[in-house]
Amino acid sequence: MNKTDKIYQENSYLTTLEAKVINCTKKNNIYELILNKTIFYPHMAGGQPKDIGTINGVEILNVFEKNNKIIHEIKEPLQGNVLLSIDFTVRFDHMQQHTGQHLLSYAFDKLYNGKTVGFHISKEYTTIDIDINITDTMANETENFANDIIYKNKEITFSTLNYNDAIKRNLRKEPPKLNNLRIVNIANIEATACGGTHVNATGEVGIIKIVKLEKYKSGTRVYFLCGKRALNDYNNKTKELLEISTTLTCGTELIKDTINKLKAENKNYTKVITSLSNELNLYKAKELKTKYVKKNNINFIFEYLDNTNIKDLRFICSKIIEDENYVLVIVSETDENCNIVIGQSNNMSYDLRVVFEECKNFINAKGGGNNKLILYMSLCLWYLDIANDLFVKLPRFFDYVSYMKYIFYFNFSINFSS
Ligand SMILES: [Zn+2]
């Protein structure tokens, strides 16, 4: 069977074409169509995504290349002469990105001897992988260099060469050892073997904008946008900038200063809040200290505190255990979490890790500490799997504090109910 003629390589601007069905095979619920010629670009051939469109008005589901034939996946069987039609908005976008890639790869090579080792057009970005480390300054220089070639509107042509003639042309990249190599020439500036779709002159790329650099293997992945994509990105960024300036009630030129001012203010507020909450926590510690139950000459505290975070619990606990003879459990519940601190004075020697391990396994808590102070956090008890219907109906029927008292009783034989 003859190979499919790739008309998209002869004329990337052709949007409709009449072709003949050579073969139509049913595979599962899909038909695989092979034509004598096509304008549909196969998916991810050389990093470029497929075209979208219709054949006789029926939407193409996928296009891919297999053994020199282009397979068109379609929902209906088709025979005889058919009319192919591609979505040119998508095609032209791919042409802009792909040609832009040639220019950028050439520019990195020319300016820094950075070789392109990977290329991919995705829905949002186009990326090239360059085998050297690229700094912001280098990216800037390269972007300017490539855009200058766009302004000069250089003609882009194609030629077919065999491998031996091709290597004499000093191509940017070593070509594959094939007889019919398709060479893409950007005027007399650069040439490379490529099977993708490109624009006729560099001016049609519009603009190349590098948007991100990322370390990739031992080199750099360069994210960029060409043509309409770059314009859309510029529009989105301008819109966002205006929204930010409205939120901050300042002009766009003052956004940076305003944010720095807010950051400084925020830092100050945090300092004030920390100092105030420490002061408040000192009072809370003082008050809790009086709520002990005396057993065997030891002051046991088992208490709830409203909405207190782990940091504050640690502070309160450490203040109480500064004095001798204290053992404490403080529980604080928020809407979803339960924070617990257990601690004891320096002269006490209960093995608090036993308590912690037991709680951890039972209520699925996370946390840690030393034998003097352990902090942990879990979901509220009534959210847990272990909570049966009764707990759900009466959430506080079995609460943390009672549970902790039970654990102390169980492990250390201290009975708080007597
Ligand atoms: Zn190309």
Residues whose N, C-alpha, C, O or C-beta is under 5 A from the ligand:
A	BS01	ZN	H98 C194 G196
